[in-house]
């Protein structure tokens, strides 16, 4: 059986404190259950709520990277920032 390639999942998030935790938990659980090697990149530009804290609270239990710009970049620029990693 061939090894699966490494998957990087890009998640733009702005002011998503109510939903980002559940999204990350379900996403990681599904990829882990399918035994897909992965990382989850969360781009958090312009958030003024606790989105960052929700991401940081999971950083030790799943393969997460937080890309954090202080300025609001907008959706397109957030995706570009994640692709540049």
Residue, then its C-alpha position, 0 to 999 in steps of 0.5 A: x500500500x502506498x503512503x498517503x501524502x501529507x495534507x495541509x488544510x487551510x482555515x481562514x478564521x475571523x471572529x469565529x470564537x463560537x465555531x472554530x473550536x468545534x470545526x478544528x476538533x471535527x476536522x482533526x478527528x476525521x483526518x486522524x480516523x482516516x489516518x491521513x498525515x496532516x497539519x491545520x493552518x489557521x489564518x486569524x487576521x483581524x479577529x477581535x474576539x477569542x478566536x486565537x485563544x480557541x486555536x491556541x487551546x488546541x495547539x498541543x493536542x493536534x497539528x495546528x499552526x496559527x498564522x496571525x496578522x494584526x491587520x485585517x487582510x480579507x479572505x483572499x489575502x488570508x488564503x494567499x498568506x496560508x499558501x506562502x507558508 
